[in-house]
Amino acid sequence: MNTMPDFPKNRLTLPKSLGVLLIIAIILASLNLRPAVTSLGALLDLVIEDLQMNGFVAGMITGIPPLCFALLGPLAPRLAGKRGPELVVVAAMAAVPLGIALRSVAPGTGFFLLCTALALAGELVKFLRHEL
């Protein structure tokens, strides 16, 4: 008696090298998400001084992550439904390093805040965990 389940004959099989690449991509993705939220805290005093921010704007920096999560979180499943979850995940993962790189050379406060929001847009990925 055969206890193995019957798989469809037209099932797609992936090469082992692609499986290894997928595991590496997942590890890199997990490392990619953290710096957008946590990296600014250690440098906040330098950023405030360099961009000549007042207290109100400096306080806004700490409020950007929850604001982005609240605004972008509900959009993630809708975007995934319209564009496909793979495209949304790739775009979100690209937004993180792009936003971090651009905010490191930001000439002014407004651009800095915009780049911070862009970097945090990569957090869309966590709202798609049920879609993938």
DSSP file with accessible surface (Angstrom, degrees, kcal/mol):
  #  RESIDUE AA STRUCTURE BP1 BP2  ACC     N-H-->O    O-->H-N    N-H-->O    O-->H-N    TCO  KAPPA ALPHA  PHI   PSI    X-CA   Y-CA   Z-CA
    1    1 A M              0   0  222      0, 0.0     2,-0.6     0, 0.0     0, 0.0   0.000 360.0 360.0 360.0 131.6    0.0    0.0    0.0
    2    2 A N        -     0   0  119      1,-0.1     0, 0.0     2,-0.1     0, 0.0  -0.751 360.0-177.7 -90.5 120.7    1.3    3.4   -1.0
    3    3 A T        +     0   0  122     -2,-0.6    -1,-0.1     2,-0.1     0, 0.0   0.485  51.2 105.1 -96.1  -4.8    1.0    6.0    1.8
    4    4 A M  S    S-     0   0  124      1,-0.1    -2,-0.1     3,-0.0     2,-0.0  -0.579  77.4-113.6 -76.9 137.7    2.4    8.9   -0.3
    5    5 A P        -     0   0   82      0, 0.0     2,-0.6     0, 0.0    -1,-0.1  -0.351  29.1-110.6 -68.3 151.5   -0.2   11.4   -1.5
    6    6 A D        -     0   0  150     -2,-0.0     3,-0.0     3,-0.0     0, 0.0  -0.746  33.9-160.7 -84.1 117.9   -0.8   11.7   -5.2
    7    7 A F        -     0   0  109     -2,-0.6     4,-0.0     1,-0.1    -3,-0.0  -0.733  31.6 -92.9 -94.5 150.1    0.5   15.0   -6.5
    8    8 A P    >   -     0   0   82      0, 0.0     3,-1.3     0, 0.0    -1,-0.1  -0.292  29.2-128.9 -59.5 145.5   -0.8   16.3   -9.8
    9    9 A K  T 3  S+     0   0  201      1,-0.3    -2,-0.0    -3,-0.0    -3,-0.0   0.782 106.2  56.6 -68.5 -25.6    1.4   15.3  -12.7
   10   10 A N  T 3  S+     0   0  146      2,-0.1    -1,-0.3     0, 0.0     2,-0.1   0.195  76.7 139.7 -93.9  20.0    1.7   18.9  -13.9
   11   11 A R    <   -     0   0  134     -3,-1.3     2,-0.4     1,-0.1    -4,-0.0  -0.394  55.3-121.3 -66.1 135.7    3.1   20.2  -10.6
   12   12 A L        -     0   0  144     -2,-0.1     2,-0.4     1,-0.0    -1,-0.1  -0.627  26.2-161.6 -79.8 127.8    5.9   22.7  -11.0
   13   13 A T        -     0   0   99     -2,-0.4    -1,-0.0     0, 0.0     0, 0.0  -0.926   7.3-144.0-111.8 138.9    9.2   21.7   -9.4
   14   14 A L        -     0   0  104     -2,-0.4     5,-0.1     1,-0.1    -2,-0.0  -0.769  23.3-106.7-100.3 144.5   11.8   24.2   -8.6
   15   15 A P    >>  -     0   0   80      0, 0.0     4,-1.4     0, 0.0     3,-0.7  -0.329  29.7-117.9 -64.0 151.3   15.6   23.5   -8.9
   16   16 A K  H 3> S+     0   0  190      1,-0.2     4,-2.0     2,-0.2     5,-0.2   0.852 113.6  60.6 -61.3 -34.0   17.4   23.2   -5.5
   17   17 A S  H 3> S+     0   0   93      1,-0.2     4,-2.1     2,-0.2    -1,-0.2   0.869 102.1  52.7 -64.2 -32.0   19.5   26.2   -6.3
   18   18 A L  H <> S+     0   0   73     -3,-0.7     4,-2.4     2,-0.2    -1,-0.2   0.876 105.6  54.6 -70.6 -34.5   16.4   28.3   -6.5
   19   19 A G  H  X S+     0   0   31     -4,-1.4     4,-2.1     2,-0.2    -2,-0.2   0.913 108.7  48.1 -63.2 -41.7   15.3   27.0   -3.1
   20   20 A V  H  X S+     0   0   86     -4,-2.0     4,-2.4     2,-0.2    -2,-0.2   0.922 111.1  51.0 -64.6 -42.0   18.6   28.2   -1.6
   21   21 A L  H  X S+     0   0  106     -4,-2.1     4,-2.5     1,-0.2    -2,-0.2   0.894 108.2  52.6 -62.3 -38.6   18.2   31.5   -3.2
   22   22 A L  H  X S+     0   0  101     -4,-2.4     4,-2.2     2,-0.2    -1,-0.2   0.913 108.5  49.5 -64.1 -42.4   14.7   31.8   -1.8
   23   23 A I  H  X S+     0   0  105     -4,-2.1     4,-2.2     2,-0.2    -2,-0.2   0.930 111.4  49.1 -63.7 -42.6   16.0   31.1    1.7
   24   24 A I  H  X S+     0   0   84     -4,-2.4     4,-2.7     1,-0.2     5,-0.2   0.921 109.9  52.4 -62.9 -40.5   18.7   33.8    1.3
   25   25 A A  H  X S+     0   0   50     -4,-2.5     4,-2.4     1,-0.2    -1,-0.2   0.903 108.6  50.2 -63.0 -40.0   16.1   36.3    0.0
   26   26 A I  H  X S+     0   0  106     -4,-2.2     4,-2.2     2,-0.2    -1,-0.2   0.923 111.4  48.1 -65.5 -42.2   13.9   35.7    3.1
   27   27 A I  H  X S+     0   0   90     -4,-2.2     4,-1.8     1,-0.2    -2,-0.2   0.938 113.0  47.7 -63.6 -45.4   16.9   36.2    5.5
   28   28 A L  H  X S+     0   0  105     -4,-2.7     4,-1.7     1,-0.2    -2,-0.2   0.889 109.7  53.8 -63.6 -37.3   17.9   39.4    3.7
   29   29 A A  H  X S+     0   0   29     -4,-2.4     4,-1.2    -5,-0.2    -1,-0.2   0.916 107.1  50.7 -63.7 -40.3   14.3   40.6    3.7
   30   30 A S  H  X S+     0   0   73     -4,-2.2     4,-0.6     1,-0.2    -1,-0.2   0.874 112.3  46.7 -67.3 -34.3   14.1   40.1    7.5
   31   31 A L  H  < S+     0   0  114     -4,-1.8    -1,-0.2     1,-0.2    -2,-0.2   0.787 107.2  60.3 -73.7 -25.8   17.4   42.1    7.9
   32   32 A N  H  < S+     0   0   35     -4,-1.7     4,-0.5     1,-0.2    -2,-0.2   0.790  98.0  56.3 -72.6 -29.9   16.1   44.8    5.6
   33   33 A L  H  X S+     0   0   34     -4,-1.2     4,-0.5    -3,-0.2     3,-0.3   0.825  96.2  61.1 -78.3 -32.0   13.0   45.8    7.6
   34   34 A R  H >X S+     0   0  167     -4,-0.6     4,-2.2     1,-0.2     3,-1.1   0.899  92.6  59.5 -69.4 -44.1   14.6   46.7   11.0
   35   35 A P  H 3> S+     0   0   50      0, 0.0     4,-2.0     0, 0.0     5,-0.3   0.817  94.6  64.6 -61.4 -30.0   17.0   49.6   10.2
   36   36 A A  H 34 S+     0   0    3     -4,-0.5     4,-0.2    -3,-0.3    -2,-0.2   0.864 115.0  30.5 -61.4 -33.3   14.2   51.9    8.8
   37   37 A V  H << S+     0   0   52     -3,-1.1     4,-0.3    -4,-0.5    -1,-0.2   0.868 129.0  33.9 -92.4 -40.7   12.6   52.0   12.2
   38   38 A T  H  X S+     0   0   69     -4,-2.2     4,-0.6     1,-0.2     3,-0.5   0.700  98.9  73.4 -95.6 -19.7   15.5   51.7   14.6
   39   39 A S  H  X S+     0   0   44     -4,-2.0     4,-0.6    -5,-0.3     3,-0.3   0.788  89.7  59.4 -71.6 -25.6   18.5   53.4   13.0
   40   40 A L  H >> S+     0   0   19     -5,-0.3     3,-0.8     1,-0.2     4,-0.7   0.839  89.2  70.7 -75.1 -30.4   17.4   56.9   13.5
   41   41 A G  H >4 S+     0   0   59     -3,-0.5     3,-0.8    -4,-0.3     4,-0.3   0.887  98.1  48.7 -55.9 -43.2   17.1   56.8   17.3
   42   42 A A  H 3< S+     0   0   97     -4,-0.6    -1,-0.3    -3,-0.3     3,-0.2   0.779 119.6  38.4 -69.6 -24.7   20.9   56.7   17.9
   43   43 A L  H <X S+     0   0   90     -3,-0.8     4,-2.4    -4,-0.6    -1,-0.2   0.301  81.4 109.8-108.3   9.5   21.5   59.6   15.5
   44   44 A L  H <X S+     0   0   38     -3,-0.8     4,-2.8    -4,-0.7     5,-0.2   0.884  77.2  51.2 -59.2 -43.1   18.6   61.8   16.4
   45   45 A D  H  > S+     0   0  133     -4,-0.3     4,-2.2     1,-0.2    -1,-0.2   0.918 112.5  46.9 -61.1 -41.7   20.6   64.5   18.1
   46   46 A L  H  > S+     0   0  109     -3,-0.2     4,-2.9     2,-0.2    -1,-0.2   0.891 112.6  49.7 -66.7 -39.4   23.0   64.8   15.1
   47   47 A V  H  X S+     0   0   23     -4,-2.4     4,-2.7     2,-0.2    -2,-0.2   0.928 110.5  49.9 -65.1 -44.9   20.0   64.8   12.6
   48   48 A I  H  X>S+     0   0   44     -4,-2.8     5,-2.0    -5,-0.2     4,-0.5   0.927 115.9  43.1 -59.8 -44.3   18.3   67.6   14.6
   49   49 A E  H ><5S+     0   0  148     -4,-2.2     3,-0.6    -5,-0.2    -2,-0.2   0.938 115.6  47.4 -67.8 -45.2   21.4   69.7   14.7
   50   50 A D  H 3<5S+     0   0  128     -4,-2.9    -2,-0.2     1,-0.2    -1,-0.2   0.891 120.2  37.0 -66.2 -40.8   22.4   69.1   11.1
   51   51 A L  H 3<5S-     0   0   23     -4,-2.7    58,-0.3    -5,-0.2    -1,-0.2   0.408 105.3-127.6 -93.6   2.9   19.0   69.8    9.7
   52   52 A Q  T <<5 +     0   0  173     -3,-0.6     2,-0.2    -4,-0.5    -3,-0.2   0.916  42.5 179.4  51.6  53.1   18.3   72.6   12.2
   53   53 A M      < -     0   0   17     -5,-2.0    -1,-0.2    -6,-0.2     2,-0.1  -0.567  22.4-133.3 -84.2 146.9   15.0   71.1   13.3
   54   54 A N     >  -     0   0   96     -2,-0.2     4,-2.3     1,-0.1     5,-0.2  -0.389  35.7 -94.7 -86.8 176.0   12.9   72.7   16.0
   55   55 A G  H  > S+     0   0   65      1,-0.2     4,-2.1     2,-0.2     5,-0.1   0.854 122.2  54.9 -61.7 -36.2   11.3   70.7   18.8
   56   56 A F  H  > S+     0   0  154      2,-0.2     4,-1.6     1,-0.2    -1,-0.2   0.947 111.0  43.0 -64.3 -47.8    8.0   70.2   16.9
   57   57 A V  H  > S+     0   0   27      1,-0.2     4,-1.4     2,-0.2    -2,-0.2   0.907 111.9  54.4 -67.3 -39.5    9.6   68.7   13.8
   58   58 A A  H  X S+     0   0   14     -4,-2.3     4,-0.9     1,-0.2     3,-0.3   0.899 108.0  50.7 -61.4 -37.3   11.9   66.5   15.9
   59   59 A G  H  X S+     0   0   40     -4,-2.1     4,-0.8     1,-0.2     3,-0.3   0.832 102.9  60.2 -68.0 -31.9    8.9   65.2   17.7
   60   60 A M  H >X S+     0   0   77     -4,-1.6     4,-1.0     1,-0.2     3,-0.6   0.840  94.9  64.1 -62.9 -33.1    7.2   64.4   14.4
   61   61 A I  H >< S+     0   0    8     -4,-1.4     3,-0.7    -3,-0.3    -1,-0.2   0.910 102.2  48.1 -59.2 -40.3   10.1   62.1   13.5
   62   62 A T  H 3< S+     0   0   96     -4,-0.9    -1,-0.3    -3,-0.3    -2,-0.2   0.731 111.5  51.9 -74.5 -17.9    9.2   59.8   16.4
   63   63 A G  H <X S+     0   0   34     -4,-0.8     4,-1.6    -3,-0.6    -1,-0.2   0.561  88.0  82.5 -91.8  -9.0    5.6   59.9   15.2
   64   64 A I  H <X S+     0   0   16     -4,-1.0     4,-3.0    -3,-0.7     5,-0.3   0.924  84.0  56.7 -65.1 -45.0    6.2   58.9   11.6
   65   65 A P  H  > S+     0   0   24      0, 0.0     4,-2.6     0, 0.0     5,-0.2   0.958 110.9  41.1 -56.5 -52.0    6.5   55.1   12.1
   66   66 A P  H  > S+     0   0   79      0, 0.0     4,-2.5     0, 0.0     5,-0.2   0.893 115.5  52.7 -64.5 -32.3    3.0   54.7   13.7
   67   67 A L  H  X S+     0   0   99     -4,-1.6     4,-2.5     2,-0.2     5,-0.3   0.940 111.0  46.0 -64.9 -45.1    1.5   57.1   11.2
   68   68 A C  H  X S+     0   0   11     -4,-3.0     4,-3.0     1,-0.2     5,-0.5   0.909 113.1  49.9 -63.3 -42.1    3.0   55.2    8.3
   69   69 A F  H  X S+     0   0   49     -4,-2.6     4,-1.8    -5,-0.3    -1,-0.2   0.912 112.9  47.0 -63.3 -41.0    1.8   51.9    9.7
   70   70 A A  H  < S+     0   0   67     -4,-2.5    -2,-0.2    -5,-0.2    -1,-0.2   0.889 120.4  37.3 -68.9 -38.6   -1.7   53.2   10.2
   71   71 A L  H  < S+     0   0  111     -4,-2.5     4,-0.4    -5,-0.2    -2,-0.2   0.882 125.1  36.1 -80.8 -40.6   -2.0   54.8    6.8
   72   72 A L  H  X S+     0   0   45     -4,-3.0     4,-1.4    -5,-0.3     3,-0.3   0.758 101.1  75.0 -88.0 -24.8   -0.1   52.2    4.7
   73   73 A G  T >< S+     0   0    6     -4,-1.8     3,-0.7    -5,-0.5    -1,-0.1   0.936  98.6  43.8 -55.4 -51.8   -1.2   49.0    6.6
   74   74 A P  T 3> S+     0   0   81      0, 0.0     4,-0.7     0, 0.0    -1,-0.2   0.773 110.8  57.9 -67.2 -22.0   -4.8   49.0    5.2
   75   75 A L  H 3> S+     0   0   77     -4,-0.4     4,-2.9    -3,-0.3     5,-0.3   0.780  89.0  75.3 -75.5 -27.0   -3.5   49.7    1.7
   76   76 A A  H <X S+     0   0    0     -4,-1.4     4,-2.5    -3,-0.7     5,-0.2   0.927  96.5  43.3 -57.4 -52.0   -1.2   46.7    1.5
   77   77 A P  H  > S+     0   0   48      0, 0.0     4,-2.1     0, 0.0    -1,-0.2   0.891 115.0  51.3 -64.0 -33.4   -3.9   44.0    0.9
   78   78 A R  H  X S+     0   0  176     -4,-0.7     4,-1.9     2,-0.2    -2,-0.2   0.927 111.3  46.6 -66.1 -45.5   -5.6   46.3   -1.6
   79   79 A L  H  X S+     0   0   69     -4,-2.9     4,-3.3     1,-0.2     5,-0.5   0.904 111.8  51.8 -61.3 -41.5   -2.4   46.9   -3.5
   80   80 A A  H  X S+     0   0    3     -4,-2.5     4,-1.6    -5,-0.3    -2,-0.2   0.878 109.0  51.1 -63.6 -35.9   -1.6   43.2   -3.4
   81   81 A G  H  < S+     0   0   65     -4,-2.1    -1,-0.2    -5,-0.2    -2,-0.2   0.871 118.6  36.5 -68.6 -35.5   -5.1   42.4   -4.8
   82   82 A K  H  < S+     0   0  172     -4,-1.9    -2,-0.2    -5,-0.1    -1,-0.2   0.872 134.1  21.3 -83.7 -41.8   -4.7   44.9   -7.7
   83   83 A R  H  < S-     0   0  174     -4,-3.3     4,-0.3    -5,-0.2    -3,-0.2   0.537 113.1-100.6-106.3 -12.4   -1.0   44.4   -8.5
   84   84 A G     X  -     0   0   20     -4,-1.6     4,-1.8    -5,-0.5     5,-0.2   0.240  27.0-101.0  97.0 138.4   -0.2   41.0   -7.1
   85   85 A P  H  > S+     0   0   27      0, 0.0     4,-2.7     0, 0.0     5,-0.2   0.852 117.5  59.0 -64.4 -32.2    1.5   40.3   -3.8
   86   86 A E  H  > S+     0   0  133      1,-0.2     4,-2.5     2,-0.2     5,-0.2   0.938 107.5  45.1 -63.6 -45.3    4.9   39.6   -5.4
   87   87 A L  H  > S+     0   0  100     -4,-0.3     4,-2.6     2,-0.2     5,-0.2   0.913 113.7  49.8 -65.3 -40.7    5.1   43.0   -7.1
   88   88 A V  H  X S+     0   0   11     -4,-1.8     4,-2.7     2,-0.2     5,-0.2   0.916 111.5  48.9 -65.7 -41.0    4.0   44.8   -3.9
   89   89 A V  H  X S+     0   0   30     -4,-2.7     4,-2.8     2,-0.2     5,-0.2   0.939 112.3  47.8 -64.7 -44.1    6.6   42.9   -1.8
   90   90 A V  H  X S+     0   0   98     -4,-2.5     4,-1.9    -5,-0.2    -2,-0.2   0.936 114.0  47.0 -63.2 -43.9    9.4   43.6   -4.2
   91   91 A A  H  X S+     0   0   57     -4,-2.6     4,-1.8     2,-0.2    -1,-0.2   0.919 113.3  48.7 -64.8 -41.0    8.5   47.3   -4.4
   92   92 A A  H  X S+     0   0    4     -4,-2.7     4,-1.2     1,-0.2    -2,-0.2   0.913 111.0  49.8 -66.1 -40.6    8.2   47.5   -0.6
   93   93 A M  H  < S+     0   0   29     -4,-2.8    -1,-0.2     1,-0.2    -2,-0.2   0.835 111.4  49.3 -68.7 -30.3   11.6   45.8   -0.1
   94   94 A A  H  X S+     0   0   57     -4,-1.9     4,-1.6    -5,-0.2    -1,-0.2   0.814 103.6  61.7 -75.1 -29.2   13.2   48.2   -2.6
   95   95 A A  H  X S+     0   0   11     -4,-1.8     4,-2.8    -5,-0.2     5,-0.3   0.845  95.6  61.7 -66.1 -33.0   11.6   51.2   -0.8
   96   96 A V  H  X S+     0   0    0     -4,-1.2     4,-2.4     2,-0.2     5,-0.2   0.981 110.1  34.4 -62.8 -59.9   13.5   50.5    2.4
   97   97 A P  H  > S+     0   0   64      0, 0.0     4,-2.7     0, 0.0     5,-0.2   0.885 118.9  53.8 -66.4 -31.7   17.1   50.8    1.2
   98   98 A L  H  X S+     0   0   93     -4,-1.6     4,-2.7     2,-0.2     5,-0.2   0.950 111.2  44.8 -64.3 -47.0   16.1   53.6   -1.2
   99   99 A G  H  X S+     0   0    0     -4,-2.8     4,-2.4     2,-0.2    -1,-0.2   0.911 114.9  48.1 -63.2 -42.0   14.5   55.6    1.6
  100  100 A I  H  X S+     0   0   46     -4,-2.4     4,-1.3    -5,-0.3    -1,-0.2   0.931 113.5  47.4 -65.1 -43.7   17.4   55.1    4.0
  101  101 A A  H  X S+     0   0   54     -4,-2.7     4,-0.5    -5,-0.2     3,-0.2   0.929 114.3  46.4 -64.4 -43.6   19.9   56.0    1.3
  102  102 A L  H >< S+     0   0   61     -4,-2.7     3,-1.0     1,-0.2    -1,-0.2   0.884 109.6  52.9 -68.6 -36.9   18.1   59.2    0.3
  103  103 A R  H >< S+     0   0   17     -4,-2.4     3,-0.9     1,-0.2    -1,-0.2   0.784  99.6  64.3 -72.0 -20.5   17.4   60.3    3.8
  104  104 A S  H 3< S+     0   0   90     -4,-1.3    -1,-0.2     1,-0.2    -2,-0.2   0.720 113.1  33.9 -72.6 -17.5   21.2   60.0    4.6
  105  105 A V  T << S+     0   0  107     -3,-1.0    -1,-0.2    -4,-0.5    -2,-0.2   0.157  85.2 144.8-118.5  17.5   21.8   62.8    2.0
  106  106 A A    <   -     0   0   12     -3,-0.9    -3,-0.1     1,-0.2     3,-0.0  -0.361  37.6-157.7 -62.3 128.6   18.7   64.8    2.6
  107  107 A P  S    S+     0   0  117      0, 0.0     2,-0.3     0, 0.0    -1,-0.2   0.701  70.7  19.0 -80.4 -19.5   19.4   68.5    2.2
  108  108 A G  S  > S-     0   0   27      1,-0.1     4,-2.1   -56,-0.0     5,-0.1  -0.924  80.5-101.8-147.3 172.1   16.4   69.7    4.2
  109  109 A T  H  > S+     0   0   35     -2,-0.3     4,-2.6   -58,-0.3     5,-0.2   0.904 114.4  52.5 -65.5 -44.8   13.8   68.6    6.8
  110  110 A G  H  > S+     0   0   55      1,-0.2     4,-2.2     2,-0.2    -1,-0.2   0.928 112.3  45.0 -60.1 -45.6   10.9   68.1    4.4
  111  111 A F  H  > S+     0   0   85      2,-0.2     4,-2.6     1,-0.2    -1,-0.2   0.891 111.6  54.3 -66.1 -37.5   12.9   65.8    2.2
  112  112 A F  H  X S+     0   0    8     -4,-2.1     4,-2.1     2,-0.2    -2,-0.2   0.931 109.7  46.4 -60.9 -45.9   14.2   64.0    5.2
  113  113 A L  H  X S+     0   0   29     -4,-2.6     4,-2.2     2,-0.2    -1,-0.2   0.898 112.3  50.9 -65.1 -39.8   10.7   63.3    6.5
  114  114 A L  H  X S+     0   0  118     -4,-2.2     4,-2.2    -5,-0.2    -2,-0.2   0.920 110.7  48.2 -63.8 -42.8    9.6   62.2    3.1
  115  115 A C  H  X S+     0   0    3     -4,-2.6     4,-2.5     2,-0.2    -2,-0.2   0.857 108.9  54.2 -68.1 -33.5   12.5   59.7    2.7
  116  116 A T  H  X S+     0   0    4     -4,-2.1     4,-2.2     2,-0.2    -1,-0.2   0.928 108.9  48.4 -64.2 -43.1   11.8   58.4    6.2
  117  117 A A  H  X S+     0   0   31     -4,-2.2     4,-1.2     2,-0.2    -2,-0.2   0.899 110.4  52.0 -63.1 -39.3    8.2   57.7    5.2
  118  118 A L  H >X S+     0   0   61     -4,-2.2     4,-0.6     2,-0.2     3,-0.5   0.929 109.2  49.5 -62.4 -44.5    9.5   56.0    2.0
  119  119 A A  H >< S+     0   0    0     -4,-2.5     3,-1.0     1,-0.2    -1,-0.2   0.893 110.6  50.6 -62.3 -37.7   11.8   53.8    4.1
  120  120 A L  H >< S+     0   0    2     -4,-2.2     3,-1.9     1,-0.2    -1,-0.2   0.707  91.9  76.3 -75.1 -17.9    8.9   52.9    6.4
  121  121 A A  H X< S+     0   0   18     -4,-1.2     3,-2.1    -3,-0.5    -1,-0.2   0.789  80.7  72.1 -62.5 -23.5    6.7   52.0    3.4
  122  122 A G  T X< S+     0   0    0     -3,-1.0     3,-1.5    -4,-0.6    -1,-0.3   0.720  78.3  76.7 -63.1 -17.6    8.8   48.8    3.2
  123  123 A E  T X>  +     0   0   13     -3,-1.9     3,-1.1     1,-0.3     4,-0.6   0.553  67.5  90.5 -71.1  -6.4    7.0   47.7    6.3
  124  124 A L  H X> S+     0   0   19     -3,-2.1     3,-1.1     1,-0.2     4,-0.5   0.807  71.5  74.2 -54.0 -28.8    4.0   47.0    4.0
  125  125 A V  H X4 S+     0   0   28     -3,-1.5     3,-1.5     1,-0.3    -1,-0.2   0.880  88.3  56.2 -57.6 -38.9    5.5   43.5    3.7
  126  126 A K  H X4 S+     0   0   84     -3,-1.1     3,-0.8     1,-0.3    -1,-0.3   0.797 102.5  56.1 -69.1 -22.5    4.3   42.5    7.2
  127  127 A F  H << S+     0   0   70     -3,-1.1    -1,-0.3    -4,-0.6     3,-0.3   0.575 103.5  56.5 -81.8  -7.5    0.7   43.4    6.4
  128  128 A L  T XX  +     0   0    0     -3,-1.5     3,-1.6    -4,-0.5     4,-1.3   0.330  69.2 109.4-102.8   7.9    0.9   41.0    3.5
  129  129 A R  T <4 S+     0   0  161     -3,-0.8    -1,-0.2     1,-0.3    -2,-0.1   0.810  82.7  46.2 -59.3 -28.1    1.9   37.9    5.4
  130  130 A H  T 34 S+     0   0  152     -3,-0.3    -1,-0.3     1,-0.2    -2,-0.1   0.648 107.1  58.9 -86.8 -14.6   -1.6   36.3    4.9
  131  131 A E  T <4        0   0   96     -3,-1.6    -2,-0.2    -4,-0.0    -1,-0.2   0.729 360.0 360.0 -83.6 -25.9   -1.7   37.2    1.2
  132  132 A L     <        0   0  122     -4,-1.3     0, 0.0   -47,-0.1     0, 0.0  -0.401 360.0 360.0 -85.7 360.0    1.4   35.2    0.2
